[in-house]
Amino acid sequence: AAALLERLEQAHVEPAPVLALLGELEGVSGKIARAAIEAIPELDRRAGCRVLIPWLDMCVALAESSGATALKYVKDSPLILGVIEDGKRQQAVLSVGLELAEDDPNVSWEFLKASPQIVAVVPVEQVSGWLEIGVEVAQSDPVVGLEYIRQIPILAPVLPLAGVRDWLTFGMKLIAPNAFGKPDYLGTMEFLRTSPAILGDVEAPLRTHVISIGTLLAVQSPAAGIAWLSESPALLRGLPSSPWRLKILQYAALLAEWDQESALSYARRSPDLISLLGEESSVFDRFENWFKAGMEVLSYSPEGARAYFAAESQKALSSVENAL
């Protein structure tokens, strides 16, 4: 106790709030309070006593909800905060963690474990916005919400905050019932873990379009959504310029609303068709004529449209020939 008071004085931290929080923690759980007191020297060594009050605040909030989580927090958080190093970011992490702990201790703990990587790529003022989405999702689906928080460090560099909800919607469309009627999260977990790297291989302005099309496809067929996501970087690289890429994606979205197989056939065939059309000034008009003819086919025969956009029908071949 004497050593603690001496360190608080050196760090210019008022002892009264610290003692009050320790007393509050003792009232919740004597075991957690003793563990917290034993962890204070390690916290001081790694992060300094300046974070002691918010650290204890979060400990009390966790202890009131989950004793097991609070004990893990007391044991591991000094090292986590020490990795962050910057005092302002440490304070921000504890402040956000306290807010989360009041709603969901599991979300708060997952955030704290990932916080060194999160604050390294997300501006401090945006951290709350990213985590609010995680809390919302975790309330309805804890599996997806907690995995989302773990993936924030690799998602933030490739997708703006405004596009995160659409990205999560895409991922949740991949949840399918298993043989026992329970949710199968395999496709969704794979999406959450791998899609940031795939999107990083797509031009930044086009990533939201790729996600929108994938969501439309996944509504009809999760397999089609996954196929589109995995193939989209190579398909877009096969197109000659950014205006073409944007146009192809806009038309693919129109098709995806009607028929997922036609949309995939169209996307896969477009690079070859554009290379055949050449570079003349009228190429955009000719491509649009080809697309409109396919939409006419789709209006009365989805099977015909799939063959058309795959250039497997006589009409499609004639349309390409006319365009040339």
N, C-alpha and C positions, 0 to 999 in steps of 0.2 A: 504493500500500500504506500509506504514511504517513497519507494522508487518511482511508483506511478505518479504520485503527486509532484515529485521533482521533475519528471519528464513533462508533465502537463504545464508546469510553470515555465520550463525552458521553451516549450512550443507555443507559449502564450494561449493555452487552452484553459477555459474556466473549468475547475474541477466539479462544481456543483451539478451541471447537466450530465457529466459523465457518471457521477455517483447516483444521480436520480435514475438514469437509464439502466445502470447495473442493478439497482433496487427493483426496478420494474421487471427486468429480465429474471431476477430471483423469484419474483412473485409468479411468473409464468412457469419457470422450470429451474430448479436449483442446479440440475445437471448441466443445462445449457449455460447458465450463468457462470459456473465454475470453469467450463470449457472456454468461455469468452475471456475470462480473466487470465487464464493460462495462455491464450493466444495473443494477448495485447503486446507483450514484448516482441513477438515475431511481426505483428502488424507495424509496430513502431520501427523495427529494423528495416522493413521492406518499403513501407509507404509513409511512415511518420505519424506522429500523434495528431497532426492537423486533420486527419480523416476519421479520428476515433469516434466523434459524436455521430456523424452520419452512418458510420459502420455499425455502431451499436443500435441506432435507430432501425436500420434494416434488419438487424439480428432480432430485435424485439418483434417486428412485424412478421418475420418468418416463423419465429417460435410460436406466435399466437395461432398460426395456421398449420404448421407442420414441424414437429420437433425433430424428425429425421433430417429434413431439409436444412433446418437451422444448424444442426450439428455439422453437416457437411459444409455449410457456409462458413462457420467459425474455423473449421480446419483448413479449408482450401483458399478462402478469399484473400488472406494476406499475400500469398504468392501471386494470385491473379492481379491484384492491385499493384503489386511490385513490378509486374511485367509492363503495366501501362506507363509507369514512371511519371508522366506529366500530371502535376497536381490538379489542374483544372479539369482534365479528363477523368481523373479519379473521382473528383467530387461529382461530376456530371453522371458518371456510371452509377454511383451510389444513390444519387437523387432519382434517376430513372428506375433503378432497381427497387427503391422504396415504394414508388408509385405502383410498380408491377406487383410487388409483394402483397399489397393491400387487396389486389384483385385475384391473383393466382400465384402462389409460391413456386409452382413448377416452372411457369413462364419466367418468373424473376430469376430463378436459379439457372435456367438455360441461358438467359441473357448474360448473366454474370460470367458464366464459363466462356461464352463467346465474345465477351466485351473487348478484350485486347485486340482481336482481329476486327471487330466492328468499328471501334473508334479510330482504327488505323485507316479505314477507307470511307467512313461516313462522317461528314461534318457534325460536330457536337450538337449544333442546333437542329439537325435533322434526325437524330437518334430516336427521339420520342415518336416522330411520325412513322418511322419504320417499325417500331415496336408496337404501336397502337394497332397496326394491321395484324401482327402476331397474336395480340390479346384477343381481338375480335374472332379470328379464325379458331384459336384454341378453345374459345367458349363453346363453339359448335362442333369442332373436330380437333381434339387435343393432339392426335398423331400428326396431322398436317401442320398445325400451329407451331408445335415444338420443333419440327424438322425445318420449317421455314426460318425460324430464328437461328438455327445452326447454319443455314446456308446464306444468311445475309452478307457475310464477308465476301463471298464469291459472286453474289448477285449484284450488289451495289455498284461495282465498277462497270457493269454492262447495261444496267437498266435504271432509268430515273424512278424516283419514288412514285410519280404519277402513273407509271405503268405496272406497278407491282400487283395491284388487285387483279388486273386482267391476266397477268402471268399466273397468279394463284388459281384463278377461275379455270384456266386451261388445265393446270395440274389436277384439280379436283374432278374434272370431267373424266379423268382416267381411272377413277375409283370404280371398281366393278365387283359385283357379288361373286363369292367363291362357291364351291360345290355345296357348302353348308348354309348358304344364304347370308354369310357374314361379309362385311366389306373387305375386299382385297386391295391393299395399298401398294402392291409391288410396282405397278406402272407409275403411280403418283410419286413414290419415293425415288424411283429412277429418274423421273422428270425433274424433281426438285434438285437432285444432286448433279445431273449432267447438263440440263438445258442452259445454265449460264455460260458454260464453255461453248456450247453450240451457238448461242446467240452472239457470243463474242466474235464469231467468225462471220457475222452478218454486219453490213453497214449500219451504223448507229441509227440513222433516220428510218431504216426499214424494219427494225426489230419489232416495233409495236404492230406493224402490219403482219409480220410472220406469226406473232402471237394471236392476233385476231383471227387469222385464217385457221390456225391450228385449233382454236377453241371451237369454231364453227364445224370443223371436220370431226372433232372429238365428240361433239354432241351426237352425231350420227353413228360414229364408229371410233372408239378409242384407238384402234390399230391404225386408222387413217390419220388421226392426229399425230401419233408417234412417227409414222412414216413421213409425214410432211415436215415435221420438225427436224428429223435426221437428214432429210434430203435437201432442205431449203438452202443451206450455204452453197452446196455444189451447183444447184439449179441457178441460183442468182449469179454465181461467178461465171456461168456459161452465157449470160446475157451481156451485150456489148457496152451498155452505159447505164448510168443511174436513172435517166428518164424511162428507159425501157424496163428496168427493174421495178420501178414504182408502178408503171402501167400494168405490167404482168401481175403484180400483187393485187392491184385494185380489181382487175378482172377476175382473178382467182377467188377473191372474196365474194364477188357476185355469184360465181358458180358454186362456191361452197355452201351458200344458203339454200341451194336447190338440190345438189347431188354431190356427195363427197367423191365418188369414183370419177365423175366427169372432171371435177376440179383437179384431182391428182393427175389424170391423163393430160389435161390441158397444161399443167405446170411442167410436166415431164417433157412434153412435145414442143413447148414454146421456144427453147433455145435453138433447136434444130430448124424450126420454121423460120425464125428471124434470120438465121444465117443464110437460109435459102432466098429470102426476100431481098437481100442486098442492102445497100446504104442510100438508095435514092430518096429524094425529099418526100415522095408519095408513099413510103413504106409504112408509115403509121396508119394511113387511110386503108391500105390494102390489108394490114393486119386486123384492123377493126372490122372490115368487111368479112374476113374469115371468121372472126369471133362471133359477129352477129348471126352469121349463117348457122353456127353451132348452137347458139341460144334458141334459134327458131326450131332446130331439131329437138332440143331439150324440152321445149314447151309441149311437145306431144309424145316424146319417147326418150326416157332417161337412158335406156339401153342403146338407142341410136346415138345419143349425145356422147356416151362413153366411147363408142367406136369412132365417132366423128373426131373428137378431140385427140384420140390416139392415132388419128389418120389411118384408120383401119377400114374405112368405108369408101365406096366409089365417090359419094358426094364430097367427102372430105378431100380426097385426092383431086377431084375436079376443082374444088374451091382453092386448094393450094396452087393448082396449075393456073387458074384464072388470075390469082393474085400475082403470080410470077409474070 
